[in-house]
Amino acid sequence: GTNEASVEVSQMPAMNLEQRLQFLIHYPYGCLEQTTSSVFPQLYLPELVDLTKQQDEAVRRNIQGGLQRLKSFALPTGGFTYWLGENFRDPWVNSYAGHFLIEANKKGYTIDQSMLDGWRKAQKKDAQAYRPGAYYPDDLNQAYRLYTLALDGQPEWGLMNRLRVQKDLDLTAKWMLAAAYALGKRNDVATD
């Protein structure tokens, strides 16, 4: 009674989803990036694999637990820190955590509205404070901010247009910005 087996049938190369699923469900985390990385993909597991009732319950518990844990990284001024106890927002992880909140909300999970509202306020403030040329990844951080705001149904057109004409924009930032325009139903600009 201690042996287990699983079978995976697919037209794609073997992904070993069973092992990856178990890794995600039992992922050890500490910082906000790890917390988010452990639960974000679990939002989509029911669309990828047939979960047992126990697996589905574990995934739901993990996601709810991740949402609860995000609260401990939330700042009173809005947004999120990278590590517990810090008092400043991390640009990338703030967007990443917000991205997860938006998607979890779309999947029907209960989101603390004050935490989400605080994130929105902080995200908009950071987007407005952006100045080009600070250092390389900053344009990507700005593009990710603008993408998450557009994903949340609040595209910042002026800031998107300003980033769009910035010289030497990182290629990944261009793709992220194009996705933000596409979310705002501006496929003509996204294509350009």
C-alpha positions as CSV (number, residue, x, y, z in Angstrom):
1,G,0.0,0.0,0.0
2,T,3.0,2.4,-0.2
3,N,3.6,2.3,-3.9
4,E,2.4,5.0,-6.2
5,A,2.3,5.4,-10.0
6,S,1.1,8.0,-12.5
7,V,0.6,7.9,-16.2
8,E,0.9,10.9,-18.4
9,V,-0.4,10.8,-22.0
10,S,0.4,13.7,-24.3
11,Q,1.4,14.6,-27.8
12,M,4.1,16.9,-26.4
13,P,7.3,15.7,-24.8
14,A,7.0,14.4,-21.3
15,M,6.7,17.2,-18.8
16,N,6.5,15.1,-15.7
17,L,3.5,17.1,-14.5
18,E,2.9,14.9,-11.5
19,Q,6.3,15.5,-10.0
20,R,6.1,19.2,-10.8
21,L,2.7,19.4,-9.2
22,Q,4.0,17.9,-6.0
23,F,6.9,20.3,-6.0
24,L,4.6,23.3,-6.4
25,I,2.2,22.1,-3.7
26,H,5.1,21.6,-1.2
27,Y,7.3,24.5,-2.4
28,P,9.3,26.0,0.5
29,Y,9.2,29.8,0.4
30,G,10.5,32.8,2.3
31,C,10.6,36.0,0.2
32,L,7.6,37.4,-1.6
33,E,9.0,36.3,-5.0
34,Q,9.2,32.7,-3.8
35,T,5.7,32.9,-2.2
36,T,4.2,34.2,-5.4
37,S,6.1,31.8,-7.6
38,S,4.8,28.9,-5.6
39,V,1.2,29.8,-5.9
40,F,0.9,31.7,-9.2
41,P,1.2,28.6,-11.4
42,Q,-1.2,26.7,-9.2
43,L,-4.0,29.0,-10.4
44,Y,-3.7,27.2,-13.8
45,L,-3.2,23.6,-12.7
46,P,-6.9,22.6,-13.1
47,E,-6.7,23.7,-16.8
48,L,-3.5,21.6,-17.4
49,V,-4.1,18.4,-15.4
50,D,-7.0,16.4,-13.9
51,L,-6.5,16.9,-10.2
52,T,-7.7,14.5,-7.6
53,K,-10.1,15.9,-5.0
54,Q,-7.2,15.9,-2.5
55,Q,-4.9,17.7,-5.0
56,D,-7.6,20.3,-5.8
57,E,-8.1,20.9,-2.1
58,A,-4.4,21.2,-1.5
59,V,-4.0,23.6,-4.4
60,R,-6.9,25.8,-3.2
61,R,-5.4,25.8,0.4
62,N,-2.0,26.8,-1.0
63,I,-3.4,29.6,-3.1
64,Q,-5.5,30.9,-0.1
65,G,-2.4,30.6,2.1
66,G,-0.3,32.5,-0.4
67,L,-2.9,35.2,-0.5
68,Q,-2.8,35.4,3.3
69,R,1.0,35.5,3.3
70,L,1.0,38.4,0.8
71,K,-0.6,40.5,3.5
72,S,2.5,40.2,5.7
73,F,4.5,41.8,2.9
74,A,2.1,44.6,2.3
75,L,3.1,48.1,3.2
76,P,0.8,50.6,4.9
77,T,1.5,53.0,2.0
78,G,0.5,50.3,-0.5
79,G,2.4,47.8,-2.5
80,F,4.8,45.1,-1.3
81,T,8.3,44.5,0.0
82,Y,10.6,41.8,-1.2
83,W,11.4,40.5,2.3
84,L,9.4,40.6,5.5
85,G,10.2,43.6,7.7
86,E,11.5,45.8,4.9
87,N,9.8,49.2,4.6
88,F,10.2,49.9,0.8
89,R,8.6,48.6,-2.3
90,D,10.6,46.4,-4.6
91,P,9.6,47.5,-8.2
92,W,9.6,44.1,-9.8
93,V,8.1,42.0,-7.0
94,N,5.4,44.6,-6.5
95,S,4.3,44.1,-10.1
96,Y,4.6,40.4,-9.8
97,A,2.5,40.1,-6.6
98,G,-0.1,42.5,-8.1
99,H,-0.2,40.4,-11.3
100,F,-0.9,37.3,-9.1
101,L,-3.6,39.2,-7.2
102,I,-5.4,40.2,-10.4
103,E,-5.3,36.7,-11.9
104,A,-6.4,35.1,-8.6
105,N,-9.3,37.5,-8.4
106,K,-10.2,36.5,-12.0
107,K,-10.1,32.8,-11.0
108,G,-12.7,33.5,-8.2
109,Y,-10.4,33.7,-5.1
110,T,-11.3,36.1,-2.4
111,I,-8.8,39.0,-2.4
112,D,-8.4,41.5,0.4
113,Q,-9.8,44.6,-1.3
114,S,-7.7,47.0,0.8
115,M,-4.5,45.2,-0.1
116,L,-5.5,45.3,-3.8
117,D,-6.5,49.0,-3.6
118,G,-3.2,49.8,-1.9
119,W,-1.3,47.9,-4.6
120,R,-3.1,49.9,-7.3
121,K,-2.3,53.2,-5.6
122,A,1.3,52.3,-5.2
123,Q,1.6,51.0,-8.7
124,K,0.2,54.1,-10.2
125,K,2.4,56.3,-8.0
126,D,5.6,54.4,-9.0
127,A,4.5,54.5,-12.7
128,Q,4.1,58.2,-12.6
129,A,7.5,58.7,-10.8
130,Y,9.4,56.7,-13.4
131,R,12.2,58.6,-15.2
132,P,14.1,57.0,-18.1
133,G,17.8,56.3,-17.9
134,A,18.2,55.4,-14.3
135,Y,19.6,51.9,-15.1
136,Y,18.9,49.0,-17.5
137,P,16.1,47.1,-15.9
138,D,14.1,50.2,-14.9
139,D,12.4,50.4,-18.3
140,L,11.3,46.8,-17.9
141,N,10.0,47.5,-14.4
142,Q,8.0,50.4,-15.9
143,A,6.7,48.2,-18.7
144,Y,5.6,45.6,-16.2
145,R,3.9,48.2,-14.0
146,L,2.0,49.5,-17.1
147,Y,1.1,45.9,-18.1
148,T,-0.3,45.0,-14.7
149,L,-2.4,48.2,-14.6
150,A,-3.8,47.5,-18.1
151,L,-4.5,43.9,-17.0
152,D,-6.4,45.4,-14.0
153,G,-8.5,47.4,-16.5
154,Q,-6.8,50.7,-15.7
155,P,-4.4,51.4,-18.6
156,E,-2.2,54.5,-18.1
157,W,-2.3,55.7,-21.7
158,G,-0.1,58.8,-21.2
159,L,2.6,56.8,-19.4
160,M,2.4,54.0,-22.0
161,N,2.8,56.6,-24.8
162,R,5.8,58.2,-23.0
163,L,7.5,54.8,-22.6
164,R,6.8,53.9,-26.2
165,V,8.8,56.7,-27.6
166,Q,11.8,56.2,-25.2
167,K,15.0,55.6,-27.0
168,D,16.9,52.3,-26.5
169,L,13.9,50.6,-24.8
170,D,14.8,47.1,-23.8
171,L,13.4,44.5,-26.1
172,T,11.5,42.6,-23.3
173,A,10.1,46.0,-22.2
174,K,8.8,46.6,-25.7
175,W,7.0,43.2,-25.7
176,M,5.6,43.9,-22.3
177,L,4.4,47.4,-23.4
178,A,2.9,45.9,-26.5
179,A,1.0,43.5,-24.3
180,A,-0.3,46.4,-22.3
181,Y,-1.6,48.1,-25.4
182,A,-3.2,44.9,-26.6
183,L,-5.0,44.6,-23.2
184,G,-6.3,48.1,-23.8
185,K,-7.7,47.0,-27.2
186,R,-5.0,49.1,-29.0
187,N,-3.8,46.3,-31.2
188,D,-2.6,48.7,-33.9
189,V,-0.1,50.3,-31.4
190,A,0.7,46.9,-30.0
191,T,1.6,45.6,-33.4
192,D,3.8,48.6,-34.1
